[in-house]
């Protein structure tokens, strides 16, 4: 793209929005789409980005990597978009990134993922393993025991997350009893084998990287099997308010999730966010950690674009290193040494009302370490005690 095309103007500023309203991960991606729209509306109501109105451009990506790639191409080549917010599954991010990189645009990706990736054309605003798996392993082994069974959906994020999780468990002298994968769009029959393995092996904890519609199905199958979450809970990086809304309270109660954000965070910023979200989209609409990341990343990007007075990738990324935002989870900032985000990882347990009660909280933002340069639990404890947003 020519330099003059990136010159700062005074008309509407198109931004790409790539999420799914249909498909296997639609329930949680809809929350990300709504939160993105809320942030855009707030920014425009406050005068836009240096006087320019943000305009959402995008279509339903159907939880399909091919559709994500096609839509990213259309946005960049036909709609004049330079900044894109979106993607959920790692398979969709990996489908979109080559399109973004080839055109030197910028993707902001708001979902927990497996780490071990860097792109100069991507800002990662979801948690990485030292902000998700590492604190979760520490909590589970201290609370429940050291014999774990791993089950996940059959694609890249569960495979890589389970590899990292297994390494952490073994380092902590725990034991991984088995590792099982089911289709992304699974059937009830395809859950029978993991349920039988749970019955046979009787682990202390089941670590689930099942995503999408299969999540509620698995928790309901666990309940029907008569297992006890007080003795053998399911723990997850991704089970959120959106998935819990699709299951019974009996299936949800007692299970564990680690995430930077839960609806139940007790803060003025979170209460304001929830009130604004539900005024726009309805009182029963779930809010999730991926939605909160989708929300705050728009505010961060808008502040950076305004400071740079440009949508040039390098200028925006440089400005992102100088801006912060008081998000619902707490103050967040981008570490431009790796393009990931300082986040506040919390562990929560679902109660009988299907609410996440926070039971472990570092009370500070944790520096992202997407490549596990400091991988031990002792290193994590030190980092959690010393990290600060500058």
Secondary structure, DSSP 4 states (H G I P E B T S, - for coil): --GGGGS--SS-EEEEEE--SSSTTHHHHHHHHHHHHHHHHHHHHTTTBTTBPEEEE----TT-HHHHHHHHHHHHHHS---EEEE--SHHHHHHHHHHHHHTT-EEEE-S--------TTEEE-S--GGGTHHHHHHHHHHHT-SEEEEEEESSHHHHHHHHHHHHHHHHTT-EEEEEEEE-SS--SGGGHHHHHHHHHH--SEEEEE--TTHHHHHHHHHHHTT--TTTS-EEESS--HHHHTTS-HHHHTT-EEEES--TT--SHHHHHHHHHHHHHH-TT----HHHHHHHHHHHHHHHHHHHHTS--HHHHHHHHTT-EEEETTEEEEEETTTTEEEB--EEEEE-TTS-EEEEEE-SSPBPP-TT-SS-SHHHHHHHHHH----
